[in-house]
Amino acid sequence: MVAILAATSCSGRQDGDDAAAKPAKSEAASASPAARQSKPPERNLQQVESDVQFAVAPGNLRMQPHRSGFCIVHGTVASRNVLSEAEFEAIVARMQDREWPLKGSVKHSDDATYGKMSLAFLKSGEWKITMGSSAVPAELKEAYAPNEGAITVSISWNCNDD
């Protein structure tokens, strides 16, 4: 999580040609009418980021620009305090309201070294989101001040041209 915070702490969101990246379409999903009906709505990267922004509001999602040839982007949202389990689960619930099913369960931990942390995995079609919350690491406290917590987000999709 520290690497993601460091990589995204100074980046802003960029919308451009790369922001419209779409996941590869699955032949199996488009093969039958029944499969097409049960398939989640098609999204592009800008729409996925919009869903995350909705879920973390009023926080401000800051995403790295999408780099051509890469199938993942990272982002952060600073929070005044480290999120409680209930606050993090409310964010996950808002993602689920936007048709982002939770994969597995939300994980929470609280230990002497890292403090409170939460982690969730969500998936819709070819899109995957890994979302976590924790205290801002000591080496980034000055950059995030006066915020004490952060939410990290990784959005990935299948873009291999195999």
DSSP file with accessible surface (Angstrom, degrees, kcal/mol):
  #  RESIDUE AA STRUCTURE BP1 BP2  ACC     N-H-->O    O-->H-N    N-H-->O    O-->H-N    TCO  KAPPA ALPHA  PHI   PSI    X-CA   Y-CA   Z-CA
    1    1 A M     >        0   0   79      0, 0.0     4,-2.5     0, 0.0     5,-0.2   0.000 360.0 360.0 360.0 -33.7    0.0    0.0    0.0
    2    2 A V  H  >  +     0   0   62      1,-0.2     4,-2.8     2,-0.2     5,-0.2   0.921 360.0  51.3 -60.4 -43.0    2.9    2.3    0.7
    3    3 A A  H  > S+     0   0   76      1,-0.2     4,-2.4     2,-0.2    -1,-0.2   0.904 110.4  48.5 -63.5 -39.6    4.1    2.0   -2.9
    4    4 A I  H  > S+     0   0   37      2,-0.2     4,-1.7     1,-0.2    -1,-0.2   0.937 112.1  48.8 -66.9 -43.5    0.7    2.9   -4.3
    5    5 A L  H  X S+     0   0    0     -4,-2.5     4,-1.3     1,-0.2    -2,-0.2   0.934 113.4  47.2 -60.6 -44.2    0.4    5.9   -2.0
    6    6 A A  H  < S+     0   0   54     -4,-2.8     4,-0.3     1,-0.2     3,-0.3   0.909 112.6  49.0 -64.9 -41.2    3.9    7.1   -3.0
    7    7 A A  H  < S+     0   0   54     -4,-2.4    -1,-0.2    -5,-0.2    -2,-0.2   0.796 121.5  33.5 -71.0 -25.4    3.2    6.6   -6.7
    8    8 A T  H >< S+     0   0    0     -4,-1.7     3,-1.1    -5,-0.2    68,-0.2   0.502  86.5  97.8-110.8  -1.2   -0.1    8.4   -6.6
    9    9 A S  T 3< S+     0   0   29     -4,-1.3    -1,-0.1     1,-0.3    -2,-0.1   0.780  97.1  29.9 -65.3 -24.5    0.4   11.1   -4.0
   10   10 A C  T 3  S+     0   0  115     -4,-0.3    -1,-0.3    -3,-0.2     2,-0.2   0.316  98.9 102.8-114.8   6.2    1.2   13.8   -6.6
   11   11 A S    <   -     0   0   21     -3,-1.1     2,-0.3    51,-0.1    53,-0.1  -0.602  52.1-153.9 -92.9 155.5   -0.8   12.7   -9.6
   12   12 A G        -     0   0   35     -2,-0.2     2,-0.3    50,-0.1    50,-0.1  -0.761  31.3 -88.2-116.6 170.7   -4.1   14.1  -10.8
   13   13 A R        -     0   0   84     -2,-0.3     2,-0.4    48,-0.2    51,-0.1  -0.551  40.8-165.2 -79.7 138.1   -6.9   12.5  -12.8
   14   14 A Q        -     0   0  126     -2,-0.3     2,-0.5    50,-0.2    52,-0.3  -0.989   8.1-162.9-125.8 130.6   -6.5   12.8  -16.5
   15   15 A D        +     0   0   86     -2,-0.4     2,-0.3    50,-0.1    -2,-0.0  -0.958  39.8 112.7-109.8 126.7   -9.3   12.1  -19.0
   16   16 A G  S >> S-     0   0   46     -2,-0.5     4,-0.6     1,-0.0     3,-0.6  -0.857  82.1 -49.9-164.4-160.9   -8.1   11.5  -22.5
   17   17 A D  G >4 S+     0   0  160     -2,-0.3     3,-1.1     1,-0.3    -2,-0.0   0.900 133.7  51.0 -57.9 -40.3   -7.9    8.9  -25.2
   18   18 A D  G >4 S+     0   0   69      1,-0.2     3,-1.6     2,-0.1    -1,-0.3   0.789  97.4  68.4 -69.1 -24.9   -6.4    6.5  -22.7
   19   19 A A  G <4 S+     0   0    4     -3,-0.6    27,-1.5     1,-0.3    -1,-0.2   0.718  92.4  61.1 -68.5 -15.6   -9.1    7.1  -20.2
   20   20 A A  G << S+     0   0   50     -3,-1.1    -1,-0.3    -4,-0.6    -2,-0.1   0.225  73.7 145.1 -94.7  17.5  -11.6    5.4  -22.5
   21   21 A A    <   -     0   0   23     -3,-1.6    24,-1.3    23,-0.1    25,-0.1  -0.283  32.9-159.4 -56.5 135.8   -9.7    2.1  -22.4
   22   22 A K        -     0   0  121     22,-0.2    22,-0.1    23,-0.1     3,-0.1  -0.908  18.1-109.8-119.2 148.2  -12.1   -0.8  -22.5
   23   23 A P        -     0   0   11      0, 0.0   136,-0.2     0, 0.0     2,-0.1  -0.357  45.1 -91.9 -70.4 156.6  -11.5   -4.4  -21.5
   24   24 A A        -     0   0   40    134,-2.7     2,-0.3   102,-0.1   134,-0.2  -0.414  45.0-113.8 -65.2 143.0  -11.3   -7.1  -24.1
   25   25 A K        -     0   0  151     -2,-0.1     2,-0.4    -3,-0.1    -1,-0.1  -0.613  24.3-126.6 -81.8 138.4  -14.6   -8.7  -24.9
   26   26 A S     >  -     0   0   46     -2,-0.3     4,-1.3     1,-0.2     5,-0.1  -0.697   6.0-150.0 -84.9 128.0  -15.0  -12.3  -24.0
   27   27 A E  H  > S+     0   0  169     -2,-0.4     4,-0.6     1,-0.2    -1,-0.2   0.892  98.8  54.4 -63.4 -36.7  -16.1  -14.5  -26.8
   28   28 A A  H >> S+     0   0   77      1,-0.2     3,-0.7     2,-0.2     4,-0.5   0.904 106.4  51.0 -65.3 -38.8  -17.9  -16.8  -24.4
   29   29 A A  H 34 S+     0   0   28      1,-0.2    -1,-0.2     2,-0.1    -2,-0.2   0.806 115.4  41.9 -70.2 -27.5  -19.9  -13.9  -22.9
   30   30 A S  H 3< S+     0   0   50     -4,-1.3    -1,-0.2    -3,-0.2    -2,-0.2   0.452  92.7  88.2 -99.0   3.8  -21.1  -12.8  -26.3
   31   31 A A  H << S+     0   0   79     -3,-0.7    -1,-0.2    -4,-0.6    -2,-0.1   0.874  90.5  32.3 -72.2 -38.6  -21.8  -16.2  -27.7
   32   32 A S  S  X S-     0   0   47     -4,-0.5     4,-2.0    -3,-0.2     5,-0.2  -0.882  74.0-124.7-123.2 152.5  -25.4  -16.6  -26.6
   33   33 A P  H  > S+     0   0   80      0, 0.0     4,-2.0     0, 0.0     5,-0.2   0.886 113.2  55.2 -58.9 -37.4  -28.3  -14.3  -26.0
   34   34 A A  H  > S+     0   0   65      1,-0.2     4,-1.6     2,-0.2     5,-0.1   0.908 107.3  49.2 -63.0 -40.8  -28.6  -15.5  -22.4
   35   35 A A  H  > S+     0   0   21      1,-0.2     4,-1.0     2,-0.2    -1,-0.2   0.904 109.4  52.3 -65.8 -39.4  -25.0  -14.7  -21.7
   36   36 A R  H  < S+     0   0  131     -4,-2.0     3,-0.3     1,-0.2    -1,-0.2   0.887 108.0  51.9 -64.3 -36.7  -25.4  -11.2  -23.2
   37   37 A Q  H  < S+     0   0  166     -4,-2.0    -1,-0.2     1,-0.2    -2,-0.2   0.862 113.3  42.7 -70.0 -33.9  -28.5  -10.6  -20.9
   38   38 A S  H  < S+     0   0   99     -4,-1.6    -1,-0.2    -5,-0.2    -2,-0.2   0.555  90.6 107.7 -89.9  -7.4  -26.7  -11.5  -17.7
   39   39 A K  S  < S-     0   0   64     -4,-1.0     3,-0.1    -3,-0.3    -3,-0.0  -0.458  77.4-111.4 -71.3 137.7  -23.4   -9.7  -18.6
   40   40 A P        -     0   0   40      0, 0.0    -1,-0.1     0, 0.0     3,-0.1  -0.282  48.3 -80.3 -64.1 158.5  -22.8   -6.5  -16.6
   41   41 A P        -     0   0   70      0, 0.0     2,-0.1     0, 0.0    83,-0.0  -0.265  52.1-102.2 -60.3 144.8  -23.0   -3.3  -18.5
   42   42 A E        -     0   0   74     -3,-0.1     2,-0.3    83,-0.1    83,-0.1  -0.421  46.1-173.2 -64.7 143.1  -19.9   -2.4  -20.6
   43   43 A R        -     0   0   18     -2,-0.1     2,-0.3    -3,-0.1     3,-0.0  -0.930  16.8-147.3-132.5 160.7  -17.8    0.3  -19.0
   44   44 A N     >  -     0   0   29     -2,-0.3     4,-2.2   -22,-0.1     3,-0.2  -0.746  40.3 -96.5-119.0 173.0  -14.8    2.3  -19.9
   45   45 A L  H  > S+     0   0    1    -24,-1.3     4,-2.8    -2,-0.3     5,-0.2   0.899 123.3  54.9 -59.0 -39.8  -12.0    3.5  -17.5
   46   46 A Q  H  > S+     0   0   81    -27,-1.5     4,-2.0     1,-0.2    -1,-0.2   0.912 109.2  47.9 -62.3 -39.6  -13.6    6.9  -17.1
   47   47 A Q  H  > S+     0   0   92     -3,-0.2     4,-2.1     2,-0.2    -1,-0.2   0.891 110.7  51.1 -67.4 -39.2  -16.9    5.3  -16.0
   48   48 A V  H  X S+     0   0    0     -4,-2.2     4,-2.2     2,-0.2    -2,-0.2   0.944 110.7  48.4 -63.1 -46.2  -15.1    2.9  -13.5
   49   49 A E  H  X S+     0   0    5     -4,-2.8     4,-2.9     1,-0.2    -2,-0.2   0.895 109.2  54.4 -60.6 -37.4  -13.3    5.9  -12.0
   50   50 A S  H  X S+     0   0   57     -4,-2.0     4,-2.5    -5,-0.2    -1,-0.2   0.900 106.1  51.5 -63.6 -40.5  -16.6    7.7  -11.8
   51   51 A D  H  X S+     0   0   16     -4,-2.1     4,-2.0     2,-0.2    -1,-0.2   0.921 111.8  46.9 -61.5 -42.9  -18.1    4.8   -9.8
   52   52 A V  H  X S+     0   0    0     -4,-2.2     4,-2.2     2,-0.2    -2,-0.2   0.936 110.5  52.2 -66.0 -44.0  -15.2    4.9   -7.4
   53   53 A Q  H  X S+     0   0   47     -4,-2.9     4,-1.0     1,-0.2    -2,-0.2   0.922 108.9  51.2 -58.4 -42.2  -15.4    8.7   -7.0
   54   54 A F  H >< S+     0   0   89     -4,-2.5     3,-0.6     1,-0.2    -1,-0.2   0.929 111.0  48.5 -58.4 -45.0  -19.1    8.3   -6.2
   55   55 A A  H 3< S+     0   0    0     -4,-2.0    -1,-0.2     1,-0.2    -2,-0.2   0.837 115.3  42.0 -68.3 -34.0  -18.3    5.6   -3.5
   56   56 A V  H >< S+     0   0    8     -4,-2.2     3,-2.2    -5,-0.1    -1,-0.2   0.490  94.0 164.8 -94.6  -3.4  -15.6    7.6   -1.8
   57   57 A A  T <<  +     0   0   49     -4,-1.0     3,-0.1    -3,-0.6    -3,-0.0  -0.225  57.8  34.5 -55.5 141.6  -17.4   11.0   -1.9
   58   58 A P  T 3  S+     0   0  140      0, 0.0    -1,-0.4     0, 0.0    -2,-0.1  -0.980 107.9  86.7 -87.6   7.8  -16.9   13.6   -0.5
   59   59 A G  S <  S-     0   0   18     -3,-2.2     2,-0.7     1,-0.1    -3,-0.1  -0.190  81.6-118.5 -62.4 160.0  -13.3   12.5   -0.8
   60   60 A N        -     0   0  108     18,-0.3    18,-0.4    -3,-0.1     2,-0.3  -0.894  20.7-142.5-108.4 109.6  -11.4   13.5   -3.9
   61   61 A L        -     0   0    4     -2,-0.7     2,-0.6    16,-0.1   -48,-0.2  -0.536  13.7-165.4 -71.4 126.1  -10.1   10.5   -6.0
   62   62 A R  E     -A   76   0A  92     14,-2.6    14,-2.0    -2,-0.3     2,-0.3  -0.961  10.4-170.8-116.2 111.6   -6.7   11.2   -7.5
   63   63 A M  E     -A   75   0A   0     -2,-0.6    12,-0.2    12,-0.2     3,-0.1  -0.792  24.6-117.2-104.1 146.4   -5.8    8.7  -10.2
   64   64 A Q        -     0   0   49     10,-3.0   -50,-0.2    -2,-0.3   -56,-0.1  -0.468  46.1 -96.2 -67.0 150.2   -2.5    8.2  -12.0
   65   65 A P        -     0   0   50      0, 0.0     2,-0.3     0, 0.0     9,-0.1  -0.409  44.1-104.1 -64.7 145.1   -2.8    8.9  -15.7
   66   66 A H        -     0   0   25    -52,-0.3     2,-0.5     7,-0.1   -48,-0.1  -0.588  33.2-143.9 -71.4 129.6   -3.3    5.7  -17.7
   67   67 A R    >   -     0   0  164      5,-0.4     3,-2.1    -2,-0.3     5,-0.2  -0.858  24.1-108.6 -98.1 127.8   -0.1    4.7  -19.5
   68   68 A S  T 3  S+     0   0   95     -2,-0.5     3,-0.1     1,-0.3    -1,-0.0  -0.234 104.3  25.1 -53.9 135.2   -0.6    3.1  -22.9
   69   69 A G  T 3  S+     0   0   73      1,-0.3     2,-0.3    90,-0.0    -1,-0.3   0.330 100.4 105.0  91.4  -9.1    0.2   -0.6  -22.9
   70   70 A F    <   -     0   0   95     -3,-2.1    -1,-0.3     1,-0.1    86,-0.0  -0.832  55.7-157.5-106.6 147.6   -0.6   -1.0  -19.2
   71   71 A a  S    S+     0   0   28     -2,-0.3    86,-1.8    -3,-0.1     2,-0.3  -0.114  70.1  62.9-113.9  32.9   -3.8   -2.6  -17.9
   72   72 A I  E     - B   0 156A  67     84,-0.2    -5,-0.4    -5,-0.2     2,-0.3  -0.986  51.9-173.1-155.7 143.6   -3.8   -1.1  -14.4
   73   73 A V  E     - B   0 155A   1     82,-2.2    82,-2.7    -2,-0.3     2,-0.3  -0.967  13.5-149.3-133.9 154.1   -4.1    2.4  -12.9
   74   74 A H  E     + B   0 154A  42     -2,-0.3   -10,-3.0    80,-0.2     2,-0.3  -0.898  16.8 172.2-123.5 153.2   -3.7    3.4   -9.2
   75   75 A G  E     -AB  63 153A   0     78,-2.6    78,-2.6    -2,-0.3     2,-0.3  -0.960  14.8-148.3-152.3 168.7   -5.3    6.1   -7.2
   76   76 A T  E     -AB  62 152A   3    -14,-2.0   -14,-2.6    -2,-0.3     2,-0.4  -0.963   4.0-160.0-138.7 157.8   -5.7    7.5   -3.7
   77   77 A V  E     - B   0 151A   3     74,-2.1    74,-2.8    -2,-0.3     2,-0.2  -0.979  21.2-139.5-135.3 119.7   -8.2    9.4   -1.6
   78   78 A A  E     - B   0 150A  36    -18,-0.4     2,-0.4    -2,-0.4   -18,-0.3  -0.578  18.1-163.0 -76.7 143.4   -7.0   11.2    1.5
   79   79 A S  E     - B   0 149A  18     70,-2.6    70,-2.4    -2,-0.2    69,-0.8  -0.987  25.5-129.8-129.3 141.2   -9.2   11.0    4.5
   80   80 A R  S    S+     0   0  130     -2,-0.4    68,-1.2    67,-0.2     2,-0.3   0.885  95.0  17.8 -55.2 -40.6   -9.1   13.2    7.6
   81   81 A N  S    S-     0   0   99     67,-0.2     2,-0.2    66,-0.2    68,-0.2  -0.857  98.1 -86.7-126.3 163.3   -9.1   10.1    9.9
   82   82 A V        -     0   0   35     -2,-0.3    53,-0.1    67,-0.1    67,-0.1  -0.532  59.3-107.5 -66.7 131.0   -8.3    6.5    9.4
   83   83 A L        -     0   0   21     -2,-0.2    -1,-0.1    51,-0.2     2,-0.1  -0.365  26.7-130.3 -66.2 141.3  -11.6    4.9    8.3
   84   84 A S     >  -     0   0   41      1,-0.1     4,-2.3    -2,-0.1     5,-0.2  -0.359  30.8-102.6 -77.5 168.3  -13.5    2.7   10.7
   85   85 A E  H  > S+     0   0  111      1,-0.2     4,-2.7     2,-0.2     5,-0.2   0.924 124.2  51.0 -58.1 -43.5  -14.7   -0.7    9.6
   86   86 A A  H  > S+     0   0   73      1,-0.2     4,-1.9     2,-0.2    -1,-0.2   0.903 109.1  50.0 -64.3 -39.9  -18.2    0.7    9.1
   87   87 A E  H  > S+     0   0   98      2,-0.2     4,-1.5     1,-0.2    -1,-0.2   0.920 112.9  46.3 -65.8 -41.9  -17.0    3.6    7.0
   88   88 A F  H  X S+     0   0    0     -4,-2.3     4,-2.2     1,-0.2    -2,-0.2   0.931 111.5  51.0 -66.6 -42.9  -15.0    1.4    4.7
   89   89 A E  H  X S+     0   0   88     -4,-2.7     4,-2.5     1,-0.2    -1,-0.2   0.846 105.3  57.3 -65.7 -28.3  -17.9   -1.1    4.4
   90   90 A A  H  X S+     0   0   39     -4,-1.9     4,-2.1     2,-0.2    -1,-0.2   0.897 106.1  49.8 -67.0 -37.4  -20.2    1.8    3.5
   91   91 A I  H  X S+     0   0    8     -4,-1.5     4,-1.9     2,-0.2    -2,-0.2   0.937 111.2  48.6 -64.0 -46.2  -17.9    2.7    0.6
   92   92 A V  H  X S+     0   0    3     -4,-2.2     4,-2.5     1,-0.2    -2,-0.2   0.919 109.1  53.6 -60.7 -40.6  -18.0   -1.0   -0.5
   93   93 A A  H  X S+     0   0   38     -4,-2.5     4,-2.3     1,-0.2    -1,-0.2   0.900 106.4  52.1 -62.5 -39.2  -21.8   -0.9   -0.3
   94   94 A R  H  X S+     0   0   74     -4,-2.1     4,-0.8     2,-0.2    -1,-0.2   0.875 109.0  50.6 -65.8 -34.8  -22.0    2.1   -2.5
   95   95 A M  H ><>S+     0   0    0     -4,-1.9     5,-1.2     2,-0.2     3,-0.8   0.921 109.1  51.1 -66.0 -41.4  -19.8    0.3   -5.1
   96   96 A Q  H ><5S+     0   0   85     -4,-2.5     3,-1.8     1,-0.3    -2,-0.2   0.883 103.6  58.5 -64.1 -35.3  -22.2   -2.7   -4.9
   97   97 A D  H 3<5S+     0   0  130     -4,-2.3    -1,-0.3     1,-0.3    -2,-0.2   0.771 103.0  54.6 -62.6 -24.6  -25.1   -0.3   -5.5
   98   98 A R  T <<5S-     0   0   81     -3,-0.8    -1,-0.3    -4,-0.8    -2,-0.2   0.045 131.9 -94.6 -96.2  22.3  -23.3    0.6   -8.7
   99   99 A E  T < 5S+     0   0  116     -3,-1.8    -3,-0.2     1,-0.2    -2,-0.2   0.865  81.4 137.5  67.4  43.5  -23.2   -3.1   -9.8
  100  100 A W      < -     0   0    0     -5,-1.2    -1,-0.2    -8,-0.1    24,-0.2  -0.859  43.6-150.0-114.9  91.5  -19.7   -4.0   -8.4
  101  101 A P        -     0   0   64      0, 0.0    22,-2.0     0, 0.0     2,-0.3  -0.343  16.7-117.7 -64.0 141.5  -20.1   -7.4   -6.7
  102  102 A L  B     -C  122   0A  42     20,-0.2     2,-0.7     2,-0.1    20,-0.2  -0.613  19.1-142.8 -76.8 133.3  -17.8   -8.0   -3.8
  103  103 A K  S    S-     0   0  107     18,-3.3    18,-0.5    -2,-0.3     2,-0.2  -0.899  70.9 -27.7 -99.1 112.2  -15.4  -11.0   -4.4
  104  104 A G  S    S-     0   0   70     -2,-0.7     2,-0.3    16,-0.1    -2,-0.1  -0.566 105.4 -49.2  81.5-144.1  -15.0  -12.8   -1.1
  105  105 A S        -     0   0   63     -2,-0.2     2,-0.3    14,-0.0    16,-0.1  -0.845  57.0 -92.0-126.3 161.8  -15.5  -10.7    2.0
  106  106 A V        -     0   0   25     -2,-0.3     2,-0.4    14,-0.1    14,-0.2  -0.565  43.6-145.3 -70.9 132.2  -14.2   -7.4    3.3
  107  107 A K  E     -D  119   0A 116     12,-2.9    12,-2.3    -2,-0.3     2,-0.4  -0.861  17.8-176.1-104.0 138.4  -11.1   -7.9    5.4
  108  108 A H  E     +D  118   0A  48     -2,-0.4     2,-0.3    10,-0.2    10,-0.2  -0.976   4.8 171.8-130.5 145.5  -10.2   -5.8    8.4
  109  109 A S  E     -D  117   0A  53      8,-2.5     8,-2.7    -2,-0.4     2,-0.3  -0.979  14.7-169.0-146.7 160.4   -7.2   -5.9   10.7
  110  110 A D  E     +D  116   0A 110     -2,-0.3     2,-0.3     6,-0.2     6,-0.2  -0.868  22.9 159.0-151.1 108.4   -5.8   -3.8   13.5
  111  111 A D  E  >  -D  115   0A  65      4,-1.1     4,-2.1    -2,-0.3    -2,-0.0  -0.885  50.8-108.4-132.2 168.1   -2.3   -4.4   14.7
  112  112 A A  T  4 S+     0   0  111     -2,-0.3     4,-0.1     1,-0.2    -1,-0.1   0.804 113.7  45.8 -65.1 -31.2    0.4   -2.6   16.6
  113  113 A T  T  4 S+     0   0  111      2,-0.1    -1,-0.2     1,-0.1     0, 0.0   0.939 129.7  15.1 -79.8 -49.9    2.7   -2.1   13.5
  114  114 A Y  T  4 S-     0   0  154      1,-0.2    21,-0.6    23,-0.0    -2,-0.2   0.550  90.3-149.1-107.5 -11.9    0.3   -0.9   10.8
  115  115 A G  E  <  -D  111   0A  23     -4,-2.1    -4,-1.1    19,-0.1     2,-0.3  -0.357  57.4  -1.0  77.0-154.8   -2.9    0.1   12.8
  116  116 A K  E    S+D  110   0A 103     -6,-0.2    19,-0.5    -4,-0.1     2,-0.3  -0.522  70.6 169.3 -74.9 133.4   -6.4   -0.2   11.3
  117  117 A M  E     -DE 109 134A  52     -8,-2.7    -8,-2.5    -2,-0.3     2,-0.3  -0.991  14.6-170.0-142.8 148.2   -6.6   -1.5    7.7
  118  118 A S  E     -DE 108 133A   8     15,-2.0    15,-2.1    -2,-0.3     2,-0.3  -0.970   4.4-171.7-135.4 152.4   -9.4   -2.7    5.5
  119  119 A L  E     +DE 107 132A  61    -12,-2.3   -12,-2.9    -2,-0.3     2,-0.3  -0.996   5.5 174.6-147.6 137.8   -9.3   -4.5    2.1
  120  120 A A  E     - E   0 131A   0     11,-2.6    11,-2.7    -2,-0.3     2,-0.4  -0.995  16.6-152.2-143.8 147.6  -11.9   -5.4   -0.5
  121  121 A F  E     - E   0 130A  89    -18,-0.5   -18,-3.3    -2,-0.3     2,-0.3  -0.983  17.6-178.5-118.8 130.1  -11.9   -6.9   -4.0
  122  122 A L  E     -CE 102 129A   3      7,-2.8     7,-2.9    -2,-0.4     2,-0.4  -0.937   3.0-171.8-127.5 150.3  -14.7   -6.0   -6.5
  123  123 A K  E     + E   0 128A  69    -22,-2.0     2,-0.3    -2,-0.3     5,-0.2  -0.997  12.4 173.7-146.3 136.6  -15.2   -7.3  -10.0
  124  124 A S  E >   - E   0 127A   5      3,-2.4     3,-2.2    -2,-0.4     2,-0.1  -0.916  68.8 -48.4-142.4 112.8  -17.6   -6.4  -12.8
  125  125 A G  T 3  S-     0   0   31     -2,-0.3   -83,-0.1     1,-0.3    -1,-0.0  -0.405 124.0 -19.3  61.6-129.8  -17.1   -8.0  -16.2
  126  126 A E  T 3  S+     0   0   55     -2,-0.1    32,-0.5    -3,-0.1     2,-0.3   0.494 118.6  99.7 -85.6  -5.6  -13.4   -7.7  -17.1
  127  127 A W  E <   -E  124   0A   6     -3,-2.2    -3,-2.4    30,-0.2     2,-0.4  -0.672  50.8-172.8 -88.2 138.5  -12.9   -4.9  -14.6
  128  128 A K  E     -EF 123 156A 108     28,-2.7    28,-2.7    -2,-0.3     2,-0.4  -0.986   4.4-166.1-129.9 139.0  -11.3   -5.5  -11.2
  129  129 A I  E     -EF 122 155A   1     -7,-2.9    -7,-2.8    -2,-0.4     2,-0.5  -0.992   5.5-167.1-126.4 130.0  -10.9   -3.1   -8.3
  130  130 A T  E     -EF 121 154A  49     24,-2.4    24,-2.4    -2,-0.4     2,-0.4  -0.977  17.2-178.0-110.3 125.1   -8.8   -3.6   -5.3
  131  131 A M  E     +EF 120 153A   0    -11,-2.7   -11,-2.6    -2,-0.5     2,-0.3  -0.990   5.7 167.3-130.2 132.0   -9.6   -1.1   -2.6
  132  132 A G  E     -EF 119 152A   1     20,-2.3    20,-2.7    -2,-0.4     2,-0.3  -0.953  17.0-156.1-139.0 160.1   -7.9   -0.6    0.8
  133  133 A S  E     +EF 118 151A   1    -15,-2.1   -15,-2.0    -2,-0.3     2,-0.3  -0.988  26.2 136.7-136.3 148.9   -7.8    1.8    3.6
  134  134 A S  E     -EF 117 150A  10     16,-2.0    16,-2.3    -2,-0.3   -51,-0.2  -0.962  55.2 -64.9-167.2 178.5   -5.2    2.5    6.3
  135  135 A A  E     - F   0 149A  31    -21,-0.6    14,-0.3   -19,-0.5    13,-0.1  -0.458  63.4 -95.7 -71.7 151.1   -3.3    5.1    8.1
  136  136 A V        -     0   0    3     12,-2.4     5,-0.1    -2,-0.1    -1,-0.1  -0.544  49.4-107.4 -66.2 129.4   -1.0    7.2    6.0
  137  137 A P    >>  -     0   0   19      0, 0.0     3,-2.2     0, 0.0     4,-0.6  -0.275  26.4-112.2 -59.8 149.0    2.5    5.7    6.3
  138  138 A A  G >4 S+     0   0   78      1,-0.3     3,-1.1     2,-0.2     4,-0.4   0.860 115.8  58.0 -51.2 -40.8    5.0    7.7    8.3
  139  139 A E  G 34 S+     0   0  128      1,-0.2    -1,-0.3     2,-0.1     4,-0.2   0.648 113.0  39.9 -70.8 -10.1    7.2    8.5    5.3
  140  140 A L  G <> S+     0   0   22     -3,-2.2     4,-1.8     2,-0.1    -1,-0.2   0.381  82.5 102.5-115.9   3.6    4.2   10.2    3.6
  141  141 A K  H <X S+     0   0  105     -3,-1.1     4,-1.1    -4,-0.6    -2,-0.1   0.888  82.3  50.6 -57.2 -41.4    2.6   12.0    6.6
  142  142 A E  H  4 S+     0   0  186     -4,-0.4     3,-0.5     1,-0.2    -1,-0.2   0.929 110.4  48.9 -64.4 -42.4    4.0   15.4    5.6
  143  143 A A  H  4 S+     0   0   74      1,-0.2    -1,-0.2    -4,-0.2    -2,-0.2   0.822 118.7  39.7 -66.5 -30.3    2.7   15.1    2.0
  144  144 A Y  H >< S+     0   0   16     -4,-1.8     3,-2.3     3,-0.1    -1,-0.2   0.491  94.1 166.3 -98.0  -6.1   -0.8   14.1    3.3
  145  145 A A  T 3<  +     0   0   65     -4,-1.1     3,-0.1    -3,-0.5    -3,-0.0  -0.198  61.0  22.9 -55.1 141.8   -1.1   16.4    6.2
  146  146 A P  T 3  S+     0   0   85      0, 0.0    -1,-0.4     0, 0.0     2,-0.1  -0.952 109.7  87.9 -88.7   8.8   -3.4   17.2    7.9
  147  147 A N    <   -     0   0   47     -3,-2.3   -67,-0.2     1,-0.1   -66,-0.2  -0.452  49.2-172.7 -71.5 141.7   -5.0   13.9    6.7
  148  148 A E        +     0   0   98    -68,-1.2   -12,-2.4   -69,-0.8     2,-0.3   0.574  65.0  45.7-107.3 -16.1   -4.3   10.8    8.8
  149  149 A G  E     -BF  79 135A   0    -70,-2.4   -70,-2.6   -14,-0.3     2,-0.3  -0.798  59.2-165.9-126.0 167.9   -5.9    8.1    6.6
  150  150 A A  E     -BF  78 134A   1    -16,-2.3   -16,-2.0    -2,-0.3     2,-0.5  -0.993  14.8-144.3-152.3 150.2   -6.0    7.1    2.9
  151  151 A I  E     -BF  77 133A   4    -74,-2.8   -74,-2.1    -2,-0.3     2,-0.4  -0.965  20.6-157.1-110.9 129.9   -7.9    4.9    0.6
  152  152 A T  E     -BF  76 132A   9    -20,-2.7   -20,-2.3    -2,-0.5     2,-0.4  -0.887   8.0-168.8-109.2 145.4   -5.9    3.2   -2.1
  153  153 A V  E     -BF  75 131A   0    -78,-2.6   -78,-2.6    -2,-0.4     2,-0.4  -0.998  10.2-172.6-135.2 132.5   -7.5    2.0   -5.3
  154  154 A S  E     -BF  74 130A  12    -24,-2.4   -24,-2.4    -2,-0.4     2,-0.5  -0.999   7.7-167.4-122.9 126.0   -6.2   -0.2   -8.1
  155  155 A I  E     +BF  73 129A   0    -82,-2.7   -82,-2.2    -2,-0.4     2,-0.3  -0.965  14.7 171.0-112.6 125.6   -8.3   -0.6  -11.2
  156  156 A S  E     +BF  72 128A  31    -28,-2.7   -28,-2.7    -2,-0.5     2,-0.3  -0.915   8.2 178.2-132.9 161.2   -7.3   -3.4  -13.6
  157  157 A W        -     0   0   17    -86,-1.8     2,-0.8    -2,-0.3   -30,-0.2  -0.966  39.9 -91.6-155.0 164.9   -8.7   -5.0  -16.7
  158  158 A N        +     0   0   66    -32,-0.5  -134,-2.7    -2,-0.3   -32,-0.1  -0.746  53.3 148.1 -86.1 110.7   -7.9   -7.6  -19.3
  159  159 A a        +     0   0   37     -2,-0.8     2,-0.2  -136,-0.2    -1,-0.1   0.122  22.9 133.2-128.7  19.0   -6.2   -5.9  -22.2
  160  160 A N        -     0   0   98      1,-0.1     2,-0.2   -89,-0.1    -2,-0.0  -0.526  48.0-149.4 -72.1 138.7   -3.8   -8.6  -23.4
  161  161 A D              0   0  162     -2,-0.2    -1,-0.1  -137,-0.0    -3,-0.0  -0.300 360.0 360.0-101.6  48.8   -3.8   -9.2  -27.1
  162  162 A D              0   0  184     -2,-0.2    -2,-0.0     0, 0.0     0, 0.0  -0.235 360.0 360.0 -62.8 360.0   -3.1  -12.9  -26.9
